[in-house]
Amino acid sequence: MLELPCDITDPLGLHIQLAVLLASEAGRWRSHVTLEHAGRVVDAKQVLEITMLCVRSGEHVVVRVSGPDEATAADALRKIMATF
């Protein structure tokens, strides 16, 4: 399992466009991808679950990737998360 910590810097927080980017990229991989915020863990392949976390600017999230293609998936997700 690989962990990708991230501080949300976008002034709007983790809004719908970022959620769609994250879910789309997570959905490309066979690995299981989760997003954790404030003790809540959701499936990062589900846009609605991501947006329901209501992550604000300045808050911390952790994406966890585990599975057969986790290294490649984590690299791709890390690039997407750099825009957050």
WOPE-V963768 format. One record per residue. N is the residue number from 0. PHI is phi in whole degrees, -180 to 180 (999 if undefined). OMEGA is omega as a letter, one per 20 degrees, with the letter a starting at -180 (none if undefined). NEAR is the number of other ideal C-beta (glycine too) atoms within 10 Angstrom. Layout:
N/PHI/OMEGA/NEAR, N/PHI/OMEGA/NEAR
//
This chain:
0/999/r/11, 1/-113/r/17, 2/-112/r/11, 3/-123/r/18, 4/-74/a/11, 5/-154/r/20, 6/-98/a/11, 7/-79/a/20, 8/-110/r/11, 9/-62/a/15, 10/-58/r/9, 11/-92/a/11, 12/80/r/17, 13/-88/a/23, 14/-84/a/16, 15/-59/a/12, 16/-65/r/11, 17/-69/r/20, 18/-62/r/21, 19/-65/r/13, 20/-59/a/16, 21/-64/a/25, 22/-65/r/20, 23/-64/r/12, 24/-69/r/18, 25/-62/a/24, 26/-69/r/13, 27/-76/a/14, 28/-112/r/19, 29/-77/a/9, 30/-64/r/20, 31/-82/a/16, 32/-124/r/26, 33/-123/r/17, 34/-125/r/26, 35/-115/r/17, 36/-148/r/18, 37/52/r/10, 38/83/r/5, 39/-102/a/11, 40/-120/r/13, 41/-130/r/16, 42/-74/a/15, 43/-75/r/24, 44/-91/a/19, 45/-114/a/16, 46/-58/a/16, 47/-61/r/11, 48/-64/r/17, 49/-63/a/25, 50/-67/a/18, 51/-69/r/12, 52/-72/r/19, 53/53/a/12, 54/-78/a/23, 55/-96/r/13, 56/-60/r/14, 57/90/a/11, 58/-90/a/15, 59/-107/r/12, 60/-131/r/21, 61/-132/r/13, 62/-100/r/23, 63/-118/a/19, 64/-126/r/25, 65/-143/r/14, 66/152/a/14, 67/-67/a/10, 68/-117/a/13, 69/-62/a/19, 70/-65/a/11, 71/-68/r/13, 72/-63/a/24, 73/-63/r/22, 74/-62/a/12, 75/-66/r/15, 76/-67/r/25, 77/-60/r/14, 78/-65/r/10, 79/-64/a/17, 80/-68/r/20, 81/-63/r/9, 82/-87/a/11, 83/-76/none/19
//
